[in-house]
Structure formats: structure tokens, C-alpha cells
Amino acid sequence: MGKTLNELFRDLICLNELDGNISAALRFSNASSSSGLSFGLSQLDVTHNDSAVQCLKECGFSNEEIKELQTKSVDWKLFNPRLESHADIIERYDEAQLSHCLDSSLNFALSHGIAISNTSAILASADYINQYGSEGQGMLDYLHNLNRPFTPEDILYFKLHNTKYGRENPEDCQRRYNNLMKIVKEEI
């Protein structure tokens, strides 16, 4: 029997965010100078994601420690053992994030009358939401103007041509798309 949509999305996020190394979920990572430190399977950003801050508080981090992590003014690797000791809390926040991304993708399409071509398109859209936070007006206009069910290739094209990140990091956008195709192919 094949995997559920949630299982496929979890596999995709693990590949896209952690290069398939699930143990990296319980360590802080510093993807770039413009983003905050992140942790968890879905790479919750401590600077730009209120849920990440709430998760850290539940893991016993003080407001001062969180502020230091947000400003990267502390050796964050020293805090990795605390993440490891609260894996259950982080897992709960990851599950909520992944569910939010899938639900938002499906609700976005349904509420705006946008047809989805297949499971891969749902996964590509949900991955976009995990990476960018939401689909937004630009994506809505783009998908409406297709006048057909959208595909994962459409999401890739939008990223490459309509986002700053996509224009500056086309190889990463292609890597994420390739990971999606790998995940879906394994299920056929």
C-alpha cells in the first residue's frame, strides 16, 4: 500500500530541509545570513516564526536565550542538547506545521477555484508554503491565468521567475523539485 499524503510530504520536507538526515532536526542550523536559526524537520525559523518561539519556550528556553538565538549572538550549538531532550515537543510543532502547509495548499486551491493536477502538485504547493509562508496574491494570479490544473512544474516556474529567492537560487529550487519527483516516483 502507498504512503499517505502526509507521509509523502514528511519525506519531501526531510529531503528538502535536512537533506534526508532526520537527526539534523534536533540541531539548530544557520541556512543563511538573512534567515534566522532554524530547527525541527520543517526548519522552524526562530526569528521569523512565532510558532518556533513558542516551541522553544515549551522546551524550556528563556526569553533571553531566545533573543540571543534570534540575533545569533550566542554559540547556538551549545543549545542542541536541549533540543534533543525535547524531541517530543519539536515533533508536535513539526506535525502542526506540516498539517498547516498541506491544509493551506488544499484550501487555497479550493477556495479560489483552482484545479490541482495531481498529488505532486499538492506537495509542491505545500512545500512552497513551508518555504515562503503562504502562496499570496502573485501565486493566485499566476495559477488562475493558467486556465488549467496546475502542476509541480508550474510551482517551480513561479518560484524561478517570481520570487527573489528563486531568481538568486535557481539550483536550490530545482533541487527541491527533483526531490519531489524522486519521492513521487518511489511511490509508483
N, C-alpha and C positions, 0 to 999 in steps of 0.2 A: 504494500500500500504506500502511496506517495505521501510526502510531507504536507502538513497544513500550510496555509498562507503565513501564519505566524512563525512557524518553524523555518520556512524559506527566508522570511525577512530577517529573522535572527541570524541565520547563516550568512546572509548577504551583509548585514551590518558588521558581523565579526570579521569578514574578509575586508570590507571597505574601511572600517575604522581601526582594526587591530591586526591587519594582515593575516588573519586567521589564528592569531595567538591569543586565545581566550584568557590566559594568565595575565596578560597585559591590562586587562580590565581593572585589576586591583592595584594599579600603579598610576600615579599622576604622569601625564605626558604633556609635552610642550610642542604642539604641532607647528606653531609659527609665532612670530613676534606680534602679530595683530590679533590673534585669538588668545583666550585665557588658557590656563592649565585645564586639562580635562581628565576625566576618569570614567570608569564603567564601560560596559560593552558599547553603549551608544555615545560614548565620549561626551559626557555632560560637561559643559564649559562653565567653570566656576566664576567667570567674570560676566558672562552674558546670559546665564540661565538660572532663574530663580529656583528652579527645582534642584539644581546642583547644590546651591547654597543650603537649601532645606535638608537635602540628603546629608551633607557634611555636618550640619547641626545634629541630626539624628545619630550620626556616627561619633558624636562627642567633641567635635571641633568647636573651639570658642570663636566668638566674633572676631577677636584679634587675630587668631590663626587664619581664619577665612580671609580677612583683609590682607594679610601677608601673602597668602596664596594668590589672591586676586591681583596683587601688584607684583607678584613674583619676586618679593623682597626677602625670601627665605629659601633655604635648601629644601625644596618640596619632597625630595626623595626620602628625607627623614620621616615623613608622614605616611609613607607607603604601608608600613606595618599596621597602622590604624585602619587604613582602607581594607587591608587583608582580613583584619579581625572583625570587620563589619560587612562581610560579603553578602550576607542575607539582606541587609538594608539596601545595599547598592543594587542587588538583583531586583528588588521590589521597584526601585526607581527606574531601572532599565526596562523592566516589563511595562511599566506605565508609559515610558517614552516610546517604546516600540508600538504599543497599542495605540497611542495618540497619533503616531505617524500613519499607521495603516488606516485608522478610523478617519483621520483628516483627509487622506487621499481619496478614500471612497466617498466621503460626504461632500468633498469639494466637487468631484465629478457629478455625483447625483444631484446636488442642489443647483448646479449650473447647467444641467442637461448635456454634459459632455460624455460621449461614449468612450469606453475603455476597450481596447482591442483584445487584451488577454491578461493573464496573471503577471506576466513580465512587466507590463505597463503599470499595473498597480504597484509592484515592487519598486520600479524606477521612480514613480511619483512619491512613494513613501520615503525612499532614500533621499530624494530631493528635499522633502520636508525635514528629515533628520539633519541634513546638512545646512539648510538655509532657514529653517524655522517655519516657513509657510510657503504656499505656492504664489500668492499675490496676484495683483491685477494684470501684470505683464504676462504671466503664465496663463491666466484666464483668457485674455485676449488672443494669445497665440493659439491655444488649444481650440477656441471657438472658431478661429479663422481657418483651421484645418478642414472643417466640414466633413470629417470622417472620424472614426475611432482613433484615439491617439495610441502611439506605440512607444516602447522604450527608446527607440531611435529619435523620436520627437522630443523626448525629455533631454536626451543628450544634445541634440541640436540647439534646443533652447538654452541650455547651460553654456554651451560653447559660444553662442552668438549674443546672448542677452544678459549674462552675468559677468561682473568684473572678475570673479574667481575663475570662471570658465575661460575667459579670454587670456588670463595670465597663467593658467594652469591646465591647458588642454590635455596634457598627458595624464593628469590625475582624473579628469572627467572620463577619459577613455578607459582608464584602469577600472574605475567604478562600473562602467558599462560592461566591460569584459568580465568582471566578477559576476555581474548579474547574469550574463549569458552562460557562464560556467555553472552557476547554481541551477539555473533552469534546465540546462542540458542534462545535468546529472539526474534530474527527475523524470526525464523522458524514457 
